[in-house]
Amino acid sequence: MIDIKYMPKLWVLLLFGYFLLLMILDIHQAREFISNSLFDFIVHPLSGGSAGTLTPFLGIYPVLAILIPLIVDKMENDMVVIRIRNKKELFYQHFIFSIVISAIFVIVMVLAGGMASNLLTGSVKNLWPTEKGSIYFYLENKTSFPIYIPQLTSFKVWLYIISSRFLAILSIAVLLIFLKLVLKKNSYVLLVSLLFLLGSGGLFPGHFHLFLGYIDIDPKLWISPEHQLFTLVYHLFWIVLLFILCQWLYKKKEFYH
């Protein structure tokens, strides 16, 4: 994958350090509440966790907003353009890189949550489907808990956390490639993406994010498969739409230096 060779090493170290710091702070936030099992340290029912809302928004989003335009600039020089010839192939390389970096972020968040759980509780058990878990503790109507139990199996929780976070990060990455194509200057890409991030309402629990849908994971989500499916389809819609637009724009793009 060509993009990897063009990653600015110092920027990568600084940005990855920033991401790790934000993720650790998000895990620490989860500790402020009842946290006694694995998923409490990944997506806590109230707030926080290694894959909590703040990590993708304030950790991953700014990192990609800086990193992706830098990689595009370094890669799309005369030598690379001449060697590749097919301009759309450049976009395909960027898209593959986006998939890989999205997977890496998800793996790091999952491993960090697991390590935090093991370090702070001595286990990586899923207590959510039991009365010992935080979901039961924070439910106002305890009699409704039996409805939650079949939806809180490790397989179902893992499936939604991994798929929703992966698609959300990939959506961000493809959006940034699109903004780079349209705005060209890196400073404009960073400014517009951050304004879009802060002005879209997604940072607030339960609010709908124009681009990322319902990124917040609250207890009621687990008994609403329709809500989960909508969020995943919403991510896919934006990814496919931006993929098509970027293909078209790259076909028309001219490279001048």
N, C-alpha and C positions, 0 to 999 in steps of 0.2 A: 504494500500500500504506500503510494508515493507521499501522501500527506505527512506520514510519521517522520520522514527524513527532514521535513521543513518546519518541524516544531521548534520554536525558539526556546532553547534549554533553560535559560535564566528565567524567562517569563513562565515557563511550565512549572519550575520549582516554586516560584513566588505564588502563582495562582493556585497550585495544588496545596501549598501550605495554608493559604487563605481558606480554601474549601475545607480542609481538615479542621481548622480552627472553628469555623462556623458549625460544622457537624458536631464537634465536641461540645460546643455551647448548647446545641439543640439537644444532645443527649443529657447534658447537665440539667436542662430545663425539665426533661421528663422525670428526673430524680426528685424534683420539687413536689411531685404528686406520688400517689401510691404506685410503686413500680416493683413488681415481684416476679415477673416472668419475661420470657424472651421478647415478645412483641411490644411490651411496654417501652423497651429501649430502641425500638425501630420506628413504630408509629404509635405513640401514646394516645389513649382515648381522649385525653383533654388537650394536650399540647406537647410538642417536643418529640425527640427520638432521632436516630441517625438518618431516617428517611422522612422526618416530619416536614411540615409545610415550609419552614424557614430554610431548610437545607437546599432544596431545589431552587427556591426563589432568591434568597440572598446569598447562597453559596455557589450553586452551579450556574445560574443564569448570568451573573456578572463575569464569572470566569470564562464562559463560552463567548460572551459578548466581546471580550478582549482577545481571546485566543484564536477564534475562528477567522476574523478578519486578518490577523497577523499571518496565519498559515496560508490563507488565500493569496495574500500579497507576495509572500516568499515563493510560493509554488508557481504562480502564474507569471513567470518571467519568460524572456525570449526563448531560452533553452528548452524549458518544459513545454511551452506552447508549440514550438517547432517539432519536438520529439513526439508529442501526442497527436498533433494535427487535428484529430476530431475534437472539436471544442466541447461537445457534450460529454466526452469522456472525462474532461476535467471536473465537471459537476459530479459525475458518477464517483470519481475518486473522493471528492469532498463528502458525498453522501455516505460512502462506505466508512470513511473516517468518522462521520457523525454517529453511525451505528456502533462502531467499536468504542468510541469515547463514552457513549451513553451506557453501553454494557459495563464498561470499567467503573463508571460512577455508581451504578447499581450494585455491582459486586462489592465495592468499597463500603457503601452504606450498609449492606447486609452483613458483611464481616465485622464492621465496627459495632453494629447493634448486638451481634452475637457475642463479641468479646466483652462488651460492656455488661451484658446480662450475666455472663459467666464470672466476670470479675466481681460484680456487685451483689449477685444473688447466689453464686456458686453453682448455677445450672443454666441450661438453655431450654427449659421446659416451657410448653405453652399451657398456661393456666387459664386462659381466657374462657374456655368452655366450662369452667368449674366455678363454684361459689367462692373459691379462694382468689379468683382473678380480679383484675381492676375493672373489667367491663361490668361484672356483677356489682362491685362496690359502688360504682358511679351511676348505676341505673336508678332513676327515681322510682319507677314502678318495678319492683323486684319480681312481681308475679309474671311479668312478661319475659323473664329470662329464658324459660324453656324454648322460646321462639329463636333465641340467639344461638343456642348450643350447636345445632347442626350446621350453622353458617360460620362457626368459629374454629373449625378443624384446621390443623396446621397447613394442610394442602390448599384449602380455599383461601386462607389468609395470605400464604406465600404467593399464590397465583396472582391475586389481585395487587398486592404490594409491588411485586416485581414487574408485572405487565404495565401497571399504571405509571409507575415511576420511569420505567424504560421509555414508554411512549411519550410521556411528558417531556423528558430530557431530549429525545429525538425531535420532538416538535419544536423545541427551543432552538436546537442546532440548525434545523432546516430553515426556520424563520430568519436566523441570523445570516445564513448564506443568501437568502432572498434579499434581505436588507442591504447586504454588502453589494449585491448586483445592482440594486436600484440607487442606493445612496453613494456608493463608491468610497467616500472618505471614511476611515475608521472612526474618527471622532463623531461623525454623524450617526454611524451605526450604533456606537455605544450610547450616545445621548438619546436617540429615538427608542432604542430597546429598553433603556432604564426608565424613560418616561412612560413607555407603554406598560412596563412591569408595575411601576408604582401607581399608575392611574387607572388600573383595570379592576381593582377591588379584590383580587384573588388572595391577598395576604390576610384578609379577615376571615375567621372561621365561618363556614357556611355560605360564604359569598361566592358568586359565580364569576370565574375569570373568563374574559372574552376569548382568550386564546387557549387556555389550558382547562377550561371547564371547572368542575368541582375538584380542585387539587387537594383540599382538606379532607382528611379521613376521620370521621367521627363515628361513635358507636352505632348510630342509626343506619349508617351506610351498610353495615354487615347484614342487615335484614332486608336490604333493598337491592336484589340482583339487577333490577331494571336501572337503578341509579348507577351501579357499577358498570353495566354494559354501555349506558349512555356516555359515561366519561371515556371509556376505551374507544368507542366509535368516534367520539368527538375528536380525540387525539388523532386517530387514523384519518379522519376527514381532512384535517389541516395538513397532515404530512403528505397525503396524496395530492391535495390541491397545490401546495407549495412545490412539490416535486415536479408536477407538470409545468407550473409557471417557470421554475428555474431551468428546466430543460429547454423551454421555448426561448428564454432570455439568453441562455448560453449559446444557442444556435445562432442568434443574431449578434452576439457580443464581438466587438473588435478589440484587438490587443495592440495598444500603442504604448511605447515607452520613450 
